Amino acid sequence: MRVAFLLDENIAAPLADKLAKAGHDVERVVDVNDLGEGIDDTTIRRYAVEEDRLIVTSDDDFVRMPADSHSGVFYVPDQSLDPQELYYIIQRVVEAFPNREAMETVTFVTSDWL
């Protein structure tokens, strides 16, 4: 399944390349003209909803947002995961869902998925 991701600024850039090479549509907050470094979470959330992108972040503010206020969050609590590990975990998570609509919630992306 192909997923449209929005990677928050706290997610390592190499992950974007790996996900894109796997066929996903990937944008990084820091590379989007309407967003950029230091942009507030509300604006990120709004952009992700408008563009139907799943947010990948280590920012726990997104975990506390009501589920109906975003288009899905992959929360990465362990920032020590390297991009390769994180890529494999995200691919496993994506494969675990039957369709994109089932991802419209907060999913904790941890090494438990390995």
C-alpha positions in Angstrom: 0.0 0.0 0.0 1.2 3.5 -0.9 1.0 6.1 1.9 1.4 9.9 1.8 3.6 10.9 4.7 4.5 14.2 6.2 7.8 13.9 8.2 8.1 16.4 11.1 11.3 18.3 11.5 12.4 15.9 14.4 12.6 12.9 12.0 15.9 12.2 10.3 16.0 13.3 6.6 17.3 9.9 5.3 14.0 8.3 6.2 12.3 10.4 3.6 14.5 9.0 0.8 14.0 5.4 2.0 10.2 5.8 2.1 10.1 7.5 -1.3 12.2 4.7 -2.9 9.7 2.3 -1.5 6.9 4.1 -3.5 5.5 6.3 -0.8 4.6 10.0 -1.3 6.8 11.8 1.2 7.2 15.4 2.2 9.2 16.9 5.0 7.9 19.8 7.1 11.2 21.7 6.6 10.9 21.4 2.8 7.3 22.5 2.3 6.9 26.2 1.4 3.8 26.6 3.5 5.5 25.1 6.6 9.2 25.1 7.3 11.4 24.8 10.4 9.9 25.8 13.7 6.3 25.9 12.4 3.6 25.3 15.0 1.9 21.9 15.4 -1.6 23.2 14.6 -0.4 24.4 11.2 1.4 21.0 10.5 -1.8 19.2 11.5 -4.0 21.3 9.3 -1.7 20.9 6.3 -1.6 17.1 6.8 -5.4 17.0 6.9 -5.7 19.1 3.8 -3.2 17.0 1.9 -4.3 13.7 3.5 -0.9 12.9 4.8 0.0 10.8 7.8 2.3 12.6 10.2 5.5 10.9 11.3 6.9 12.6 14.4 8.6 12.3 17.8 6.6 15.2 19.1 4.2 13.9 21.7 1.9 16.9 21.3 0.4 15.1 18.3 -0.4 12.1 20.5 -2.5 14.3 22.7 -4.5 15.8 19.8 -8.1 14.4 19.3 -8.0 11.6 16.8 -10.6 13.4 14.6 -8.3 16.4 14.3 -5.6 14.8 12.2 -5.3 12.3 9.3 -3.2 9.9 11.2 0.0 10.0 13.3 2.9 7.6 13.5 4.5 8.5 16.8 8.2 7.6 17.2 9.0 7.9 21.0 12.5 6.4 20.6 14.6 9.0 18.8 17.6 6.7 19.0 16.3 4.5 16.2 18.4 5.0 13.1 16.6 5.7 9.7 17.1 2.2 8.5 15.4 0.7 11.6 12.7 3.3 11.4 12.1 2.5 7.8 11.7 -1.2 8.4 9.3 -0.5 11.3 7.2 1.9 9.3 7.0 -0.6 6.4 5.8 -3.4 8.9 3.2 -1.0 10.4 1.9 -0.1 6.9 1.6 -3.8 6.0 -0.3 -4.5 9.2 -3.2 -2.2 8.2 -5.8 -3.3 5.7 -6.1 0.2 4.1 -5.1 3.8 4.6 -8.4 4.7 6.4 -7.5 2.3 9.2 -4.4 4.4 9.9 -6.4 7.5 10.9 -5.3 7.2 14.5 -2.1 7.4 16.6 0.2 4.4 16.0 3.2 4.1 18.3 6.2 3.2 16.1 8.6 1.3 18.3 11.1 -1.5 18.0 8.3 -3.9 19.1 7.3 -4.0 15.4 10.7 -5.5 14.4 
